[in-house]
Amino acid sequence: MTLQIQVDVGSAVPPYEQVRAQLAGHVASGRLCAGDRLPTVRTLAADLGIAVGTVTRAYRELESQGLVTSRRRTGTVVHGAVPSGSDPGLGAAAAALGGRARAAGLGDERVVALVRAALLAPATAGG
Amino acid sequence: MAAGLLVVVPLLLVAVVAVVVLVLLAGATVGSADLLETTARARRHAVRGSVLAVVAAAVVAAVGPSALANLHKGAPHAAFAAIPALAGLAHLAVLALTERTWPHPSGPVRSARLAPRGLACVTPPGLARALTATAAALTVTVVVAVVLADPAGRSISVGDRQHGSSAGPFPGLPYGLPALVAVAVLLAASVLVLRLVVARPAVEGADAATDSALRRAGAHRVLRGALAATLLTTGPLLFFAGTAAQGVHDGWVGAAAVVVAAAGALAALAGLLALTLPAPRVPAPQPGAPLAVGRS
């Protein structure tokens, strides 16, 4: 199956962040593996109808996170997922959350807000 | 003979252009009902560009000889040999404009496939091989003709001035060099336009197979025009080389020259036929197939 990303140009989230977050998600989930080549900046920008600089910024941020590497000859290649810690069940739990959110008809931003809220909860309790 | 060519060539061009335009328009109307509206619109855009490209090439091919004849009354101008490639460049220029004005995604929510694409994905291998072989044949023809031609490069001679014989026109340096340079520019421009075909936006709502078929059709049009122009450059050069050589040689060399002239005539005919090679069809969308781009 061909992977896709979506950009909502009417969203409050900047388009570069939408591109970055979705690519990072594909890498973290293993759908994009080490060695996979990403489309060129110009190709992705043309298909999404957004500025070349927007995709360039997304790719640059992914590179600074160590998720991809860009080279003149090979283009942008997935470097591999950043280790998610010692708990191997985290990925499965995230996938289950994603599945339940989709089944409930929740949008991406709502799910991310729920996760942020869950992350804030222990800190509030502890503080 | 040159005056006769000035009459026959434009008439032949009008006939070929009429056939090509009819073939292209027929291809555009068949099966449009099965396609998404965005895909049908993109295909209409491509066919419109293709028809205009053929017309632009025909205008250059029709006006070029008479313009050169007016400039150089008497002997045919050496740049005659470059006219097919110049017509091919006009064809490419319109196709490039078509790719640059390809419909862009316009909805608020757009999507893109993460599959990288390159020239190899869209270039029809058969046409690419035929174009490479024809360009190589042109190079060999010009190099051999330059070696065999008189010092002036416009005829071929056997024996000395008093007792020998001479025949022309022969594609020495004055004819061969402009043709070779023009075809080299044509090939370089073809690669640039192929890159535009690869880089242009995917059609909104089209599945991956449809988008790929539209790109392959675009690349086919680019290479079809370049191949026709290269064959129409190589064919006449071979024909005139063979005819002139047959005029001054007897025996097996003369027979070989006849074969060369016949091969040239066949190459020129193949060049005209190449213009009618149909582009790959765009398939009807498959239910559940992954989108190439955007939904709103």
Chai-1 contact restraints between the chains, C-beta under 6 A:
chainA,res_idxA,chainB,res_idxB,connection_type,confidence,min_distance_angstrom,max_distance_angstrom,comment,restraint_id
A,T2,B,R113,contact,1.0,0.0,6.0,A-B,restraint_1
A,T2,B,A115,contact,1.0,0.0,6.0,A-B,restraint_2
A,T2,B,A208,contact,1.0,0.0,6.0,A-B,restraint_3
A,T2,B,P290,contact,1.0,0.0,6.0,A-B,restraint_4
A,L3,B,L114,contact,1.0,0.0,6.0,A-B,restraint_5
A,Q4,B,S111,contact,1.0,0.0,6.0,A-B,restraint_6
A,Q4,B,R113,contact,1.0,0.0,6.0,A-B,restraint_7
A,I5,B,A112,contact,1.0,0.0,6.0,A-B,restraint_8
A,Q6,B,V109,contact,1.0,0.0,6.0,A-B,restraint_9
A,Q6,B,S111,contact,1.0,0.0,6.0,A-B,restraint_10
A,V7,B,R110,contact,1.0,0.0,6.0,A-B,restraint_11
A,D8,B,V109,contact,1.0,0.0,6.0,A-B,restraint_12
A,V9,B,P108,contact,1.0,0.0,6.0,A-B,restraint_13
A,G10,B,P108,contact,1.0,0.0,6.0,A-B,restraint_14
A,R37,B,P116,contact,1.0,0.0,6.0,A-B,restraint_15
A,P39,B,P116,contact,1.0,0.0,6.0,A-B,restraint_16
A,R42,B,A199,contact,1.0,0.0,6.0,A-B,restraint_17
A,T43,B,A199,contact,1.0,0.0,6.0,A-B,restraint_18
A,L44,B,A112,contact,1.0,0.0,6.0,A-B,restraint_19
A,A46,B,A199,contact,1.0,0.0,6.0,A-B,restraint_20
A,A46,B,P201,contact,1.0,0.0,6.0,A-B,restraint_21
A,D47,B,A112,contact,1.0,0.0,6.0,A-B,restraint_22
A,D47,B,P201,contact,1.0,0.0,6.0,A-B,restraint_23
A,D47,B,A202,contact,1.0,0.0,6.0,A-B,restraint_24
A,D47,B,V293,contact,1.0,0.0,6.0,A-B,restraint_25
A,L48,B,R110,contact,1.0,0.0,6.0,A-B,restraint_26
A,L48,B,A112,contact,1.0,0.0,6.0,A-B,restraint_27
A,G49,B,H104,contact,1.0,0.0,6.0,A-B,restraint_28
A,G49,B,P105,contact,1.0,0.0,6.0,A-B,restraint_29
A,G49,B,R110,contact,1.0,0.0,6.0,A-B,restraint_30
